[in-house]
Amino acid sequence: MTGGYRHEKTLFTALYDYLTVNGPVNAWEYRKQKLFRTWFAYLELFLWSYFRSHADINIVTARSGIAAMLRNLFNNKQVWIVLHNYDETDGKSALLRWYYARMFSMLRKARHKRFKVITVAPFWVRFFKDHVAIENTYLFPNLFDPSVYEDFKQSHKNPWIHLGQYSSKNDRNISLLANTLGQEGYYCYFSTLHEAEAMEHNGHYEILFFPEFADYLNHMSHSCCTLALTRINEGWNRIAHESILVGTPVIGYDKGGLGDLLKESNSISVKNINEALTCIRESLWVIPDSSFIKKYDIRNASAWLEPICKA
């Protein structure tokens, strides 16, 4: 399960639970697992999204946003567009950049609060309100059940470095860092959600696919730290949050919502690979106190949701 889908699923479930307090609620989940790169593919997605956006509250991803808004222009139904982040330098295609520009324009022109942007971190609330000028932007953060992670905490740490999730979003110099750390006796590995990406040690690092979620948590809990060195402005960072939940400290870049996570959890922010290397060599990390974990406990979902529903 990707971090984005996990967040959307949590929002969907929390809203269902919130509304059912007042009586029965009908809810449907539609998910289309496919890459959309061409005009024809986007037309297919537009039609698919348009005809499914018929609920009183429609929670949709960005690429379904325009279709959902058009479907509900002349009624009283709501559209909640989940935007985890928006980085203008992350290599979006010209088609996708055009699409986002049209969607943002529609959101700015909306004079009511039926069309909302839901995002995952304070950084992105400020970004969409101040930079993109979308007033109806609200925060629903990534929430976790700490009890799921509690049993994996380890006081003993191995000289293992979790490089984070294997992705093109990572700093391109991270393999150089892994090479240096390997020469100094550390074992470095990425984790991946895709079995086809997994590979054995190539001299610098391994890419590990964990068939069981517990195996992934166990491996990370035995690591001395997790890195979140992404070259784009992150939405949040599920891997970093889960690392904290199992008691493994995080070193990362203060970029986007990841910066919020690092500050709030008292984790280590660095500016480049060399600073990360120094922190690892000198063990300059800390285990955050429980306040961060309590704040993002899934049992607080209704408290985060209430301002959105009442807006």
C-alpha positions, 0 to 999 in steps of 0.5 A: 500500500503506497503512502498516498493511497493509505492516507486517502483510505484513512480519510475515507474510513474516518469520514465514514465513521464520523458520519455514521454517528448520526445514522447509516451511511452508504459508502463506495470505494472505486480505485483504478490502478493504471498509469495515465500518460496520453490524452486518450488515457486521460479522457478514459480517466475523466469519463470514469471519474465523472460518472462515479462522482455522484455521492454527497461527499466525493473524495478524489485524487488530483487526477480526478478532480476536474471531472468530479467538480464538473459533475457537481457544479450545479448541485449541493454535493461536495468534492474533496480533492486530496493533494499530498504535494505539488512540486513544480520541479518534479518532472511532470509532463506538459500534459499534467502541468496543463491539467493542474493549472486548469484544476487550480484555476477552477478551485480559485474561482469556486465561490463556495466551500463545496470544493475543497483541497485536503492535504497532509502537512502544514507546509502544504496548507500554507502552500496551497492557500498562499502560493496557489491561492486556494482558500478552501484548503484543509489539513488531514494528516497521516494518522497511524495506530501506534499499537501496531508498531509498539512490539517492534521497538528495539533497544539494540541497533545493528549497523544498518542504514535504511536508505528509505523507499527506493524511488526516483524521488531520492537524492541522486547522490544517495548511492555515493553515500551508501558506498562510503558507508559500506566501506565503513562497515555499515549495511545499507538497504532500500525498501520497496513496495514492488517485488520486481525492483528487489535486488541483491547487494550491488556493492553499495546497497540492497533493495529489499522487498518484504512480503510481510509488513511485519518483516519490513517493520522488524528490519527497520526497527533493528536499523540504526537510522532511516534516511529521508533524502528526497530531492523533491518537496515531499507530502509527508513521508510514510517511511520516516513516520513508521521509522519513528513509530518503531523507535528508529531515528530519522535523518532527512531533508527539510523539504515540503511536509517532510520538514514539518515531520522532522521538526515536530518529531525532533528528528535530524534535518540536513542540507546535503549528503555530507551532513547526513554522513557526519550525523551517521558517523557521530550518531547525532540522532535522537529518539523523539518523545511520545508527543509526536506519536500521540498527535498523529494517533489514528484515534484523533481522526475525528478531531482532525476531520471536524473542521473540514466537515463543518467548514 
